């Protein structure tokens, strides 16, 4: 019985690891898309975008409110997702890392 339990436990761990790896890849892909978008739409150097993925892009003045709306529209179109009002209030929404994680989560769950 212990062997069966151990084997079953291993399958759960493998599934978790696989899902984590997929989410990690989706997050990296979303972050890359965001860096590219900011690089094309703003004067912020790409090196800064890559080094400061935890910076608050609104507070730093990287984009204004009009560009923010355009970014949200582009993200929703590109990743076939929709953001809720609650998600806009989440502080992680204001960083490239946080936004990339949210995009990855929404694309993996289809919400």
C-alpha positions in Angstrom: 0.0 0.0 0.0 2.9 2.4 0.8 4.3 1.9 -2.7 0.9 2.7 -4.3 0.6 5.8 -2.2 4.1 6.8 -3.0 3.5 6.4 -6.8 0.3 8.3 -6.6 2.0 11.1 -4.7 4.7 11.2 -7.3 2.1 11.7 -10.1 0.6 14.7 -8.2 4.0 16.2 -7.7 4.8 15.7 -11.4 1.5 17.3 -12.4 2.1 20.2 -10.1 5.6 20.7 -11.5 4.3 20.5 -15.0 1.6 23.1 -14.3 4.1 25.3 -12.6 6.4 25.1 -15.6 3.6 25.9 -18.0 2.5 28.9 -15.9 6.2 30.0 -15.7 6.5 29.8 -19.5 3.2 31.7 -20.0 4.4 34.4 -17.5 7.7 34.7 -19.4 5.9 35.0 -22.7 3.5 37.6 -21.4 6.3 39.6 -19.8 8.2 39.5 -23.1 5.1 40.7 -24.9 4.7 43.5 -22.4 8.4 44.6 -22.7 8.0 44.6 -26.5 4.8 46.7 -26.2 6.4 49.2 -23.9 9.5 49.4 -26.1 7.4 50.2 -29.2 5.0 52.6 -27.5 7.2 54.5 -25.1 10.7 56.1 -25.0 11.7 53.9 -22.0 14.9 52.0 -22.9 14.4 48.3 -23.4 17.2 47.6 -20.8 15.2 49.6 -18.2 12.1 47.7 -19.0 13.9 44.4 -18.6 15.6 45.4 -15.4 12.7 47.1 -13.7 9.8 44.7 -14.2 8.7 45.3 -10.7 8.5 49.1 -11.1 5.0 50.8 -11.1 4.8 51.9 -14.7 2.1 54.4 -14.0 3.8 56.0 -11.0 7.1 56.1 -12.9 5.4 57.9 -15.7 6.2 55.3 -18.4 2.7 55.7 -19.8 -0.2 58.0 -19.3 -3.9 57.2 -18.9 -4.7 57.2 -22.6 -1.8 54.8 -23.4 -2.8 52.7 -20.4 -6.3 52.2 -22.0 -4.6 51.3 -25.3 -2.3 48.8 -23.6 -5.3 47.1 -21.8 -7.1 46.9 -25.2 -4.0 45.4 -26.9 -3.5 42.9 -24.1 -7.2 41.8 -24.1 -7.0 41.4 -27.9 -3.7 39.6 -28.0 -4.4 37.2 -25.2 -8.2 36.9 -25.7 -8.9 37.8 -22.1 -10.9 40.4 -20.3 -9.9 42.2 -17.1 -12.4 42.8 -14.3 -12.7 46.0 -12.3 -11.3 44.2 -9.3 -8.2 43.2 -11.2 -7.6 46.9 -12.1 -7.6 47.7 -8.4 -4.9 45.0 -7.6 -1.6 46.7 -7.0 0.3 43.9 -8.9 -1.5 45.2 -12.0 0.7 48.2 -12.1 4.0 46.3 -12.6 5.2 44.3 -15.7 5.8 41.3 -13.5 2.4 41.4 -11.8 0.6 42.0 -15.1 2.5 39.2 -16.8 1.4 36.8 -14.0 -2.2 37.9 -14.2 -2.2 37.4 -18.0 -0.6 34.0 -17.6 -3.2 33.0 -14.9 -6.1 34.3 -17.1 -4.9 32.5 -20.2 -4.3 29.2 -18.4 -7.8 29.3 -16.8 -9.6 30.8 -19.8 -11.1 33.6 -17.8 
